[in-house]
């Protein structure tokens, strides 16, 4: 019976870790996207300043 509880706990920890990894990956993706958009906008403004 004890072994069953240990297996359940291990599976639960595994699920939690996977969920955490997914959310961290999504956070990184969103951050990278925001950074890219910001850089893109600044680059465009900068380019317009040079052309004037």
SENU-231935 format. One record per atom (N, C-alpha, C, CB): residue number from 0; x, y, z; residue in one letter. Coordinates in nm, 4 decimals, decimal comma. Glycine has a CB too. Example, Ala and Ser with C-alpha at 12.3 -4.5 7.8 and 13.67 -1.06 7.14 Angstrom:
> resi;px;py;pz;resn
> 0;1,3190;-0,5690;0,7800;a
> 0;1,2300;-0,4500;0,7800;a
> 0;1,3200;-0,3300;0,7800;a
> 0;1,1308;-0,4473;0,9046;a
> 1;1,2850;-0,2250;0,7080;s
> 1;1,3670;-0,1060;0,7140;s
> 1;1,2900;0,0030;0,7870;s
> 1;1,4084;-0,0598;0,5725;s
This chain:
> resi;px;py;pz;resn
> 0;0,0834;-0,1208;0,0000;x
> 0;0,0000;0,0000;0,0000;x
> 0;0,0873;0,1265;0,0000;x
> 0;-0,0946;0,0002;0,1229;x
> 1;0,1948;0,1204;0,0813;x
> 1;0,2836;0,2358;0,0915;x
> 1;0,3460;0,2696;-0,0448;x
> 1;0,3941;0,2089;0,1955;x
> 2;0,3860;0,1656;-0,1170;x
> 2;0,4474;0,1851;-0,2483;x
> 2;0,3517;0,2605;-0,3419;x
> 2;0,4868;0,0488;-0,3101;x
> 3;0,2239;0,2298;-0,3335;x
> 3;0,1233;0,2965;-0,4172;x
> 3;0,1217;0,4468;-0,3890;x
> 3;-0,0173;0,2359;-0,3925;x
> 4;0,1257;0,4826;-0,2589;x
> 4;0,1260;0,6238;-0,2228;x
> 4;0,2495;0,6947;-0,2764;x
> 4;0,1184;0,6395;-0,0718;x
> 5;0,3644;0,6294;-0,2671;x
> 5;0,4899;0,6873;-0,3157;x
> 5;0,4818;0,7093;-0,4670;x
> 5;0,6103;0,5954;-0,2802;x
> 6;0,4294;0,6090;-0,5377;x
> 6;0,4142;0,6216;-0,6826;x
> 6;0,3212;0,7368;-0,7190;x
> 6;0,3614;0,4912;-0,7419;x
> 7;0,2103;0,7500;-0,6449;x
> 7;0,1146;0,8587;-0,6693;x
> 7;0,1801;0,9945;-0,6473;x
> 7;-0,0085;0,8440;-0,5777;x
> 8;0,2547;1,0053;-0,5374;x
> 8;0,3216;1,1316;-0,5051;x
> 8;0,4242;1,1674;-0,6129;x
> 8;0,3903;1,1228;-0,3669;x
> 9;0,4980;1,0673;-0,6569;x
> 9;0,5996;1,0894;-0,7613;x
> 9;0,5330;1,1355;-0,8913;x
> 9;0,6821;0,9596;-0,7862;x
> 10;0,4223;1,0701;-0,9272;x
> 10;0,3499;1,1072;-1,0490;x
> 10;0,2971;1,2498;-1,0379;x
> 10;0,2337;1,0090;-1,0754;x
> 11;0,2478;1,2862;-0,9199;x
> 11;0,1944;1,4208;-0,8967;x
> 11;0,3046;1,5253;-0,9098;x
> 11;0,1288;1,4300;-0,7576;x
> 12;0,4204;1,4966;-0,8511;x
> 12;0,5356;1,5871;-0,8616;x
> 12;0,5774;1,6036;-1,0073;x
> 12;0,6544;1,5342;-0,7777;x
> 13;0,5770;1,4933;-1,0789;x
> 13;0,6140;1,4943;-1,2205;x
> 13;0,5199;1,5840;-1,2997;x
> 13;0,6124;1,3516;-1,2781;x
> 14;0,3897;1,5707;-1,2711;x
> 14;0,2893;1,6526;-1,3401;x
> 14;0,3099;1,8004;-1,3082;x
> 14;0,1464;1,6089;-1,3001;x
> 15;0,3356;1,8285;-1,1815;x
> 15;0,3566;1,9675;-1,1395;x
> 15;0,4796;2,0264;-1,2095;x
> 15;0,3733;1,9759;-0,9854;x
> 16;0,5869;1,9471;-1,2161;x
> 16;0,7097;1,9933;-1,2807;x
> 16;0,6856;2,0211;-1,4287;x
> 16;0,8218;1,8895;-1,2637;x
> 17;0,6098;1,9341;-1,4946;x
> 17;0,5803;1,9519;-1,6367;x
> 17;0,4993;2,0786;-1,6581;x
> 17;0,5047;1,8300;-1,6925;x
> 18;0,3994;2,1009;-1,5735;x
> 18;0,3160;2,2209;-1,5841;x
> 18;0,4008;2,3454;-1,5636;x
> 18;0,2008;2,2171;-1,4812;x
> 19;0,4913;2,3397;-1,4650;x
> 19;0,5791;2,4520;-1,4356;x
> 19;0,6695;2,4814;-1,5550;x
> 19;0,6633;2,4232;-1,3102;x
> 20;0,7268;2,3759;-1,6133;x
> 20;0,8141;2,3920;-1,7307;x
> 20;0,7383;2,4575;-1,8448;x
> 20;0,8705;2,2559;-1,7762;x
> 21;0,6150;2,4133;-1,8661;x
> 21;0,5332;2,4686;-1,9745;x
> 21;0,5091;2,6180;-1,9516;x
> 21;0,3980;2,3931;-1,9850;x
> 22;0,4692;2,6550;-1,8292;x
> 22;0,4392;2,7950;-1,8010;x
> 22;0,5657;2,8805;-1,8123;x
> 22;0,3772;2,8095;-1,6607;x
> 23;0,6800;2,8268;-1,7687;x
> 23;0,8064;2,9000;-1,7799;x
> 23;0,8410;2,9206;-1,9271;x
> 23;0,9209;2,8242;-1,7069;x
> 24;0,8226;2,8155;-2,0083;x
> 24;0,8508;2,8245;-2,1517;x
> 24;0,7611;2,9294;-2,2166;x
> 24;0,8310;2,6873;-2,2199;x
> 25;0,6319;2,9291;-2,1794;x
> 25;0,5374;3,0258;-2,2347;x
> 25;0,5775;3,1674;-2,1923;x
> 25;0,3925;2,9938;-2,1886;x
> 26;0,6175;3,1831;-2,0646;x
> 26;0,6628;3,3135;-2,0153;x
> 26;0,7815;3,3640;-2,0969;x
> 26;0,7009;3,3048;-1,8663;x
> 27;0,8787;3,2753;-2,1215;x
> 27;0,9961;3,3133;-2,2003;x
> 27;0,9559;3,3527;-2,3425;x
> 27;1,0979;3,1979;-2,2039;x
> 28;0,8626;3,2772;-2,4007;x
> 28;0,8176;3,3055;-2,5371;x
> 28;0,7504;3,4426;-2,5439;x
> 28;0,7205;3,1958;-2,5859;x
> 29;0,6641;3,4724;-2,4457;x
> 29;0,5954;3,6018;-2,4427;x
> 29;0,6964;3,7144;-2,4249;x
> 29;0,4903;3,6055;-2,3292;x
> 30;0,7905;3,6957;-2,3329;x
> 30;0,8935;3,7975;-2,3074;x
> 30;0,9755;3,8229;-2,4340;x
> 30;0,9866;3,7534;-2,1911;x
> 31;1,0163;3,7153;-2,5006;x
> 31;1,0955;3,7283;-2,6232;x
> 31;1,0162;3,8021;-2,7304;x
> 31;1,1388;3,5896;-2,6750;x
> 32;0,8876;3,7706;-2,7406;x
> 32;0,8008;3,8339;-2,8405;x
> 32;0,7889;3,9836;-2,8133;x
> 32;0,6608;3,7682;-2,8408;x
> 33;0,7655;4,0188;-2,6876;x
> 33;0,7544;4,1599;-2,6495;x
> 33;0,8847;4,2336;-2,6791;x
> 33;0,7185;4,1732;-2,4999;x
> 34;0,9979;4,1698;-2,6472;x
> 34;1,1288;4,2302;-2,6734;x
> 34;1,1468;4,2542;-2,8235;x
> 34;1,2425;4,1398;-2,6192;x
> 35;1,1117;4,1548;-2,9041;x
> 35;1,1261;4,1674;-3,0490;x
> 35;1,0413;4,2808;-3,1032;x
> 35;1,0883;4,0371;-3,1179;x
> 36;0,9157;4,2884;-3,0581;x
> 36;0,8260;4,3943;-3,1041;x
> 36;0,8821;4,5308;-3,0642;x
> 36;0,6834;4,3749;-3,0458;x
> 37;0,9297;4,5429;-2,9405;x
> 37;0,9863;4,6691;-2,8913;x
> 37;1,1068;4,7104;-2,9757;x
> 37;1,0273;4,6560;-2,7428;x
> 38;1,1973;4,6160;-2,9988;x
> 38;1,3161;4,6438;-3,0798;x
> 38;1,2752;4,6852;-3,2211;x
> 38;1,4090;4,5200;-3,0846;x
> 39;1,1769;4,6162;-3,2777;x
> 39;1,1280;4,6451;-3,4125;x
> 39;1,0742;4,7879;-3,4207;x
> 39;1,0185;4,5443;-3,4530;x
> 40;0,9919;4,8259;-3,3212;x
> 40;0,9334;4,9603;-3,3195;x
> 40;1,0433;5,0659;-3,3057;x
> 40;0,8309;4,9738;-3,2038;x
> 41;1,1363;5,0435;-3,2102;x
> 41;1,2451;5,1394;-3,1900;x
> 41;1,3307;5,1518;-3,3153;x
> 41;1,3319;5,0976;-3,0708;x
> 42;1,3552;5,0391;-3,3817;x
> 42;1,4352;5,0403;-3,5036;x
> 42;1,3681;5,1251;-3,6106;x
> 42;1,4575;4,8974;-3,5552;x
> 43;1,2353;5,1096;-3,6219;x
> 43;1,1604;5,1877;-3,7211;x
> 43;1,1664;5,3369;-3,6894;x
> 43;1,0140;5,1411;-3,7267;x
> 44;1,1472;5,3737;-3,5630;x
> 44;1,1554;5,5141;-3,5229;x
> 44;1,2945;5,5689;-3,5516;x
> 44;1,1212;5,5302;-3,3735;x
> 45;1,3958;5,4910;-3,5157;x
> 45;1,5346;5,5291;-3,5362;x
> 45;1,5626;5,5507;-3,6843;x
> 45;1,6286;5,4227;-3,4790;x
> 46;1,5123;5,4589;-3,7679;x
> 46;1,5333;5,4668;-3,9129;x
> 46;1,4668;5,5933;-3,9679;x
> 46;1,4769;5,3400;-3,9842;x
> 47;1,3476;5,6241;-3,9208;x
> 47;1,2773;5,7440;-3,9659;x
> 47;1,3520;5,8701;-3,9275;x
> 47;1,1368;5,7478;-3,9085;x
> 48;1,4138;5,8704;-3,8095;x
> 48;1,4920;5,9856;-3,7638;x
> 48;1,6120;6,0073;-3,8554;x
> 48;1,5388;5,9656;-3,6176;x
> 49;1,6769;5,8988;-3,8965;x
> 49;1,7956;5,9081;-3,9820;x
> 49;1,7568;5,9617;-4,1214;x
> 49;1,8648;5,7686;-3,9944;x
> 50;1,6440;5,9136;-4,1736;x
> 50;1,6023;5,9527;-4,3081;x
> 50;1,5643;6,0996;-4,3178;x
> 50;1,4862;5,8680;-4,3523;x
> 51;1,5217;6,1613;-4,2055;x
> 51;1,4789;6,3025;-4,2084;x
> 51;1,5973;6,3971;-4,2261;x
> 51;1,4037;6,3379;-4,0795;x
